[in-house]
Amino acid sequence: METTQVSVLVEELLKRPVLCSFDKEKFARLLENIKVGNSSKFHEEFPNETQRIDDCNFIYEFSLRKVLRNGNAKNYQFSKVKQIAASFASDLGIYSSSVLTRNLRADGEILGLMEKSALMVNPFSLLGRLDFFECEIGGGAEFEHNRPVLIIPGVRGNEANIVYLWESRNTIYRRNGNLVKVR
């Protein structure tokens, strides 16, 4: 990926309150090394590298999952098999970047933001995963949130609210290991 594109994406990541505490250089290295070239594919996957922050009784883990080609963000039709698989994963509280990628391609508002970004700001967006754990002192995770993080360069104001709402709708919540809320 080109240096200017990397710079824009890293700056967008760091605008998120929790993500600003993570290692900027590690994000940049991951982005610089991913092969994106011209392709009709919608996304490329990142190697599985997680950054972790321990903050008193809170643990945050973040990983970049996919780089998305904004110009290839087009309406997407789920096959029946993929619809069933997505529903099954959702019902069980399984976090799947592949299912989330399909979900965002089926969301007209998100597609519009990605297409606008492709024309005005950056040809790429990012999909990441933020896990948040709230722990009891000396015990295991009492609360766990698995949240997708969608970074679309240039999205501000009300447009950002559309992205945050999509992330919230796709967040999985657990308490003491038991599923509390899914998409």
N, C-alpha and C positions, 0 to 999 in steps of 0.2 A: 504494500500500500504506500502511496506517496506521502512524503513528510507533511505537506500542508493538510492532507486529509486526516492523517494521524493526529496532528495538532488540534484540529477542530473537534474531533471525536473525544480526545482526552479532556479538552476544556469543557465540553458538554457533560462528560461523566462527572467532573469535579464540581459542577454546579449543583449536583444533588447533595443534600445535607449530609447523609451518612457516608456517601462515597468519597467526599473530599478528604477523609482521613486515611484512605488507602494509598498505596504506593503508585504515584503518577508514572514513574519510570517503568515499572513493570507493565502497566497498561500500554504504554508507548511501545515497548519491545514486542509485546504480543501482536499489536496492530501492525507494526513494521514488518513482521515476519509472516503475516498471513498473505497467501496468494489469492488475489481477488480478480485480476484481469478481466477481460471482456468475456461474458458468459450469459447464457439464457437462464442459468440457475438463479433462484431467488436468494440463496444464502450459502455461506461457507461456515464450517464449524471451527471453533477454536480448540486447541488442546485443553484438556481439563486441568486448569491451574486455578486454585482457590487462594484468595488472600483472607487472612483472619485477623480480627481485632478483638482482644479481650478488654472489657471495660467494666470493672467491678463485677456486678452480677449479670452483665450483658455480654453476649458474644455475637459478633457480626461476621458473616462469611460471604464473600462476594466472588463470583466468577463470571467472566465473559463467556457466553455460549455460542452466539452466532453473529457474524457480520452480515447485514442484509443489504441487498442491492436495491436502492430506492427506485431506480428506473424500471425494475422488474416487478414492482408491486402492482399486481393486477388482480382483478377479481378472480377468486379461486373457488372452485366447486369441490366440496368434499365428496369422495366416493362413499357409498353406503358402508363399506367395510371400515373406512377411516372415521366415519361418523360414529359407528358403534365403538371402535377402539377409543376415540376421544371421550365419549360418554362414560365408558368403563373406567378409564384413567381418572376422570373427574370424580366419579362416584367413590372411588377408592382413595382419593386424595393423593394420587401419584403426580409428581411434578414431571412434566415432559416438555422439553424445549421444542420438540418436533410438533407436538399438539399445539403448543402456543404459537408457533410460527404459522401453522394452518389457520388458527383462530384469528390472528391479526390480519392475514390475507383475506379473510372473509368479512372483515370489518371495514365498511366503506369510509368511515371517518378517518380511521388510521391510514388507510390507503391514500386518501386525499392528502394527508399531512406528509406522507413519505414521498408522494409524487411532487408536491410543492418543494420539499427539501431537495429533491434530485435536480430540479430546475434552478433553484436559487442559492443553495448553500453547499451541499455535499452529496455525492452519489451514494453514500453509505449511511446506514443506521446500525445500531447495536442492540442485541438482546442479551441480557445478563440475568443472573439469578442472585438475589440477596436473601440469605437466611439469617434470621434474627432469633436468638435464644435468650430467654430470661430465666435465670437459674436461681434456685434457693441456695443459700450459703451451705456448702458441704454436700449438696445434693445434685441431682440431674436437672435437665431442662424441664421447667414447669410449663413455660409457654414457648411455642415455636411458630414462626411465620416463614413460609417459603414464598417469596414475592418475585415475580418477573420485573425486570427493569428494562424499559424500552427507551432508548436514546435516539431521538430523531433531531438532527441538527437544525437549529433555527426555530424550533417550536417554543413559543412564549405565550404568556397570558392564558386566555380561554382555551387556546389550542393545547397548552400544557395540561390543562384540566382534563381534556379528552384522553390524553395519554395516562395520567394518574388514575382516572376512573377505570380504564382498561386494565392497568396493573392491579388495581384493587379487586376488580371482578375476578381476576385470575390468581389471587393470593390464596394459599392454603394455610389454615390455622389449626394448631393442635394444642391441647392442654394435657399435660402428663402423658403424652404419647397418643392420646385419643383424638381422633378427628373432630373438630368443632365446626368448621365451615370450609366448604369448597366452592369453587366457581359457581 
